[in-house]
Amino acid sequence: MFARVPPGPIIDDISQVSSAEIGQETAAHVKGAKVVCANYRAIVHDFPHFFGASADPADKFAGCKSCEAIGKPCPAAINQWLVRNAAFVSLPQSRGNGVNTRIDLDGVTRVAYRPPAYGRALIVPVDGHYAAGSAKFLDLKGAGVQLGETPSHEAYKNGLEYLGFAIADFLYGWLIDTLFARSYPGYHIVPVYAVLDLGFDIVGGWHGTSPAGMHVRRAHARPIPSESLPKAGSELEKLDLHIELLLRSFGLSTTGSGTSFRLANLDIAGDDTLTYKSMPVAPLIEPERVMVTRIAEAIRASGGDCLEITNVQMTSGGSWSQKAAQIYDFGQVRAERWFPNPIANAVRNTPLNVGRVMSPADVTFVQPHPAIAVDADLGNRRSVDALGFHAATSFRQDGPFRQIDVETMLRIARLKIMRRHFDWAIRGTPMRHQRAANSAVCANLTAQRLHSTW
């Protein structure tokens, strides 16, 4: 489905994922999991020895006769491989609990790895021989809580991912990668190989009872938790802000209510009391008190109601000088027609972790460009989530809504969110080339403006 795949880095040793200590545990294979949507281009690129005419005969997944006849990687064979290698949950999650329905297991287990701060994600090695230059691991988001924990209804504690939200994130990732390709091609998303329906339900979560799903991603390296935020004034802070502003030119943002400072009493002059994640901010030292005042002044001067903090989640190895980065999470992405609030970077060496503050009145502040901005009604979080949950429910019913229907829906949704008609997707038409050229011009002008920010 995706038009491009970042060439690397390809992880072939688990130590490459993190320099911190990596936990090891056992994961159990889920019976009856299904592929909902897949990025076959990325899978074949990263695991070429399993598929196609050049595959190793010892490990090749045989496909249908028609695909075998022309040497084409077979989607059905790749789906079997995905389910065999990715449909795993942690042992604590597989036991009876109040957050999910019964999980049917088939008795197969596999060693799994959990780097620090991975939450509900695991990394598992793929089955079969390893070929030099090929990937060796899958990153599984929605695989359950870690050893020693019990799934609960507390925020971020159930260990799982709604299938509907996973489908929505797949769409956001594809959309963002399309926009990156048209503006800064060195920016990528971490390839999402597929979304799986795990066959059981999440019970009583923020979306009630609904099918559980899983993101299957390329294994990648992340900064250790203590270095997950960049230093103020560093090259990585510039890169972080540049990506946020680039997304904003298209009407998208990584900021949200979960990472915003708000005035507790907006209408009371001189009251600088702030909240963060609905909790009061209690400054303990003078630099923190100064920062609270600075934040309150920025909010009031903007006429908005909060200071939005960027939440660009990048892998290790990003480079400001080379304009190279990969984003691995899109759960915080949203679309807006206009951005009324000041923004700041999250950094690790300032009071309250607040970096450079930018006001909507600043000349460097970026608003959506009308020629290239996405449709804010179709591209906002509520609309995309609704689409994803509709697809999840329809797919789970095991009726006429199949994988091909989900993928077709995502293709159409991506075009509509970008405010493109179907003819824009047809190769070779003069109208498509003209519209693509117009979009490229707008994107290049915006990119030049963003580059001058620093």
N, C-alpha and C positions, 0 to 999 in steps of 0.2 A: 504493500500500500504506500509506503513512504518512497519518495523519489531518490533518496540518497542515504548513505550509511557512513558515519565517521569511521575512518580506517582503523582507529585504535584510540587508546591503548587496549590491547587484548590481554586479559588476565589468564595466566597459565600456572600460577602458583598462589596459594591462598595468602601468603605473606605479603603479596603486592597490594592487597586490599587495604591494609592498615598497618601502621608502624606500631600500634598498641597491641596488647595481648588480645587474641581472638579466641572466643569461647568455642568449644566443640560440644555437640550434642547429637542425639539421634532423632531423625524425622521419620514419620510414618506415612506411607503412601495411601492416598485417598482413592477409594473405589468409585468408578463412574464419573470422573471429572471429564469435562468437554472443553474444546477450544471454541471460544466465542468470536474472537477476531485475532488475526495474526499478521506479522510483518515478515513474510517469507524471504524477502530480499536480505534483511538483516541476519536472519537465521542461517541462510546458505552462505552468506559472506563470512560469518564468524565460525561456522562449523562445516566447512566444505568437504571434509573427509567422510561425512555421513550421507551426503545427498548429491545427486546428479551424476553425469557421465564420468567425472574425475574422482568420484568417491572411492575410498578404500574398500575393496570387496569384502574384507573381513568385518567392516563396521557399517556398510551401506544399508540404509533402510530401503527395501525394495518398494517401488511404487506400483501404480496401476500400469497395465500393458501399454496404454497410449502414451503415458509419460516416459516409460522405459524406452519405447520405440524411438523417441526423438531426443532422448538424453536429457529430458527436462526434470528438475526436482519436482516430486509429486506432492501436492498439498496434503493429500490423505496420509502419506507416509510421514510427512513432517508433523502432522497433528498427532499421530501415534507416538512419535518420538517426544513431542512436547508433553503429552500426558504421562508418558513413562518416566520422564526426567524431571518434571516440574510440579506434579500434583502431590506435594508433600506438606504436612503440617507438623508442628512440634508435638511431642508426646503430652505435655501438660494440656495443650489445646484439645487433643483427641479424647481426653477423658470427659466424663459427664460433667456439665457445668450449666449455669443459668444464662449464658450469653449466646449459645448456639444450639441448634438441634443436633441430633445424633449424627456423628461422622462415621460413615462406613469405611472401614479399612480392609485392605486385602492381604495384610501380613508382611508386605515388603517394607523394609526399612533402609535408610541410607544415612551415612554420616553427614552432618550439616555443620555449618560454621556461622557464628553470630559475632560480628565485630562490635566494638563498643558503640552504644547509642543507636543500635539498629532497630530497637523497638520490636515491631511485628514482622521484621524481615529476616530471612535466612539466606545463606549461600550454599548451594549444593553442587557437587561435581556431577558431570554427566556420565552416563554409563557408556562403556566402550573404551577402545584404545585412544590414546592421545596422539595427535599429529602435530608436529612442529609448526608454529605459526597459527594454529587454530586455538579457539577459546576452549576452556576446560570446565567452566562453571556457569551456573545460572543464579541470578539474584531473584528471590521470591518475596514479594511484598504481600502480606496478608497470610503469613504462614503460622501465626500463633505466638503466644507468649513464650518467654524463655524459661529454662529450668529454674525451679524454685519459686515461680510465680503462679498465681491462680487467675484465670480470666475473670474480669469483673466489668460492671457497667460504668466505672469511673472513666473520665476522659482519657483516651489513648491507652486504655488498659484491657480492651477486649481481645486484642491480638489479631483481629481480622479486618477485612476490607469488604465493604458492600460491592457486589458485582456491578450494580448500577453506577457507583462512583468510579470504579475501575474503568468502565467503558467511557465515562465522561472524561477521565484523565487521559485515556488513550487519544480521544479526540483533541483535547487541549494540547497534548504533546505534538500531535501531527500538525495542528494549526500553527503552533509556535515554530516548529522546524521549517514549515513552509515560509513563514515570515522572515526567519533568520536567513534562509537561502536567498531571499530576494533583497536582503539589506547587508548583512554581515555574514558571509558564508563560512567564516571561521567559527561561528557560534553554532552549536548543535544541541540536541537533546541526547541523553543516553538512550541508545536503542531499546525500545520496548518490544520484545519478541512477540508477546501474545498476552491476551487476557483469557483466563480460564474460569469456567463455572465449576465450583468445587462440589456442587450437588447437595449441599446442606444450607440452612438458613442462619442468619444472624437474628437473634431474638431480643426485642426490647432495646435496640440501639437508638441512635439519634434519628434514624429513618424507620423506626419500628422493626417489624419482622420482614425480612427481604433476603433474596439469595446472596450467599457469600461468594466472593470472587477472589482472583489473584492476579497481580501484575507479574509477568515474567520478563525480567530485564537483563541486559548485559551486565555481568559482574564488573564493578568499577571501584576505584579507590576514592575514599573520602578523607578529608582532614580529621585528625584525632579531635575528640570533643573540645579539648581546651583551646584548639586552634581553629575551630569551625567558623568563628567570626574573624574577619580581617582586622589588621591594625589600622587605626586612623591615619589617613594620609598615605597609606601603602598603595602599591600597584593593584593589589587585589580589591581594595576599596573602590578604586577608580573603575575596575572591571565590573564590580557589583552594581555600582550606580549607572554605569553606561548601559548595561543590559536592561535595568529597570526603565531607564529613560527611552531606550529603543522600543521596548514593549509598549510604553505609554504613547509613543507616536502612532502606534497601531490601535490604541484604545484599550490595551491590556495592562494589567499590573499584578505584581506579586504581593502587594500590601493588602492588609485586611484588618478586621476588627480584632483578631487574635494577636496582632503585633502592632497595636496602636496605643499611644498615650492619649488619654482623654481628660478634659477638664471636668472634675466632679460637679462643679457648680458654675456652669458656663455663663449664667446670667448675673452672677455676683461679681462686681468689679473688685479687683484686688485679691480675690480668692484663687490662689494658684494650686489648690489641691488637685492632684492628678490621680488617675487610676490606670492600671495596666492589667489586661485580662480580667477586668472587673474587680480588681483588688486595689486598695489604696496604696499609693507610692509613698513610702516613709523615708525621706532622705536622712542619712545618719551623720554625714560629714559635710563640711562647708562646700566642697566642690559639687556634691550632689544637690545641695540646696540651690546653688547657682544654676545648675543644669535645669532643675525644676522651674525656676523663674524664666529661664531662656525658652524652655518648651512652651510654657503658658503664654509668654509674649508672642511667640511665633504663631500659636493657634489663634489668638485673638486678632493679631494683625492680618491674618489671612481671611478672616470672616468665616472660617470653617469650624469644625468641632473637634478635631484631633490632630495629632502628629502621627503620620503613617510611617512605619518602619519597613524598609525593603526586606524581602524574604526570598532572595534569589539563592536557591540551593544548588551549589556548584560542586562538581567533583574536584579532586586534587589535580594540579597541573595546569590550571587556567593561567593565561598570560595576557596582560594588558598590552604589552608592546606588540605582540603578534595577533591581537584581537582573536584569541582562541579560548573557548570555554565550552563545557558541557553541563547541562542542567539535568538533574535526575528526578525532580519531583514537581508536580503541577497542581497539587491539591489546594494550593493557596491562590491560584490564578483566577482573575475575574476580569470582566469587561465593563467599561464605563464610557459615557459620552464626554465627560468632563471630569477633571480632578481638582476639587476645590481646596484640598488640604495641603499643608506643607508636608514634606517628606524628609527622611533622614536615613542614613545607612546605619545598620547595626554593626558596631565594632567592639573589640574586646578590651581596649585599653583607655576608655574614657568613662566618666561618671555615668551610671545608668546605661552604659553601652550604646550611647547615642553619638553618632559621628556627625558628618557635615549635614546641616539643616538647610533645605532649599524651600523658599516660599514661592507660591504661585505668581508673585509679583516679580520674581527674579527673571532676568532675560534668559537664563539657562534652563529655566523650568519648562518642561515639555508637555504640551497638551496634544490630544489626538489630532492627527492631520486628516482633514475631511476627505482627501483624495485616496487615502490608503487605510483609514481606520475601519475596523471590523464593525459589523452590525451589533450595537450594544444590547439590543433586545434579544437577539438570538444567541449572542456570545457571552451573555452574563452567566454567572455561576448557577443561578436558579434554573435558567432555561436549559443549559447543557446538562445539569444534573437530572432534570426531568426527562430529558431525552435518554440519558443513560439508564435510568431506572425503568423507563418504559421498555427499552430494549431488553433489559435483564429479565423483567417479568415475562415478556413475550417469548424470549428464548427458553426460559425455564419450563414453560408450558409444553415444550416438546411438540409443538405443532408446526405450522408452515413457516414460522419465523426462524430461519436457520442462520448459520454463520455467514453465508453469502448475503443474506438480507441485512444482518448487522453491519457488515462491511460496506454494502451499498448505501445504507443509511448514513454511515460516517462520512463517506465520500460526498454525498449530497449536502450534509450538514456543514462540512468544511467549506464548500463552495458558497453556500448561502451565508455563513458567518462572514466570509470575506467579501460579501456583496457581489459575487460573481454569478453569472448565468451559466447554464449548462454548456452553452457553446464555448465558454472559456476553457472547458476541460477537453474539448475535442481537438486533437492534434492536427496541425496543418491549415486551420482556417485563418483567413486574413484578420478577422475580427479578434480572434484569440491573440495573434501576434501583436496587434495594435494595442490591445488592452494590457498585455504583459509588458510591452514597452513603456506604456504610460505609468504602470505601477512601478517599474524599475526606476524611471526618472524621479518619481516622487520619493521612493525609498532612498535613492542616492542623495537627493537634496537634504532629506532628513538626516541621513547618516553624516553628511558633512557638518550639519549644524550640531549634532550630538558630539562629534569629535572635537569641535571647538570649545565644548563645555570645559574641558580641562586644559 
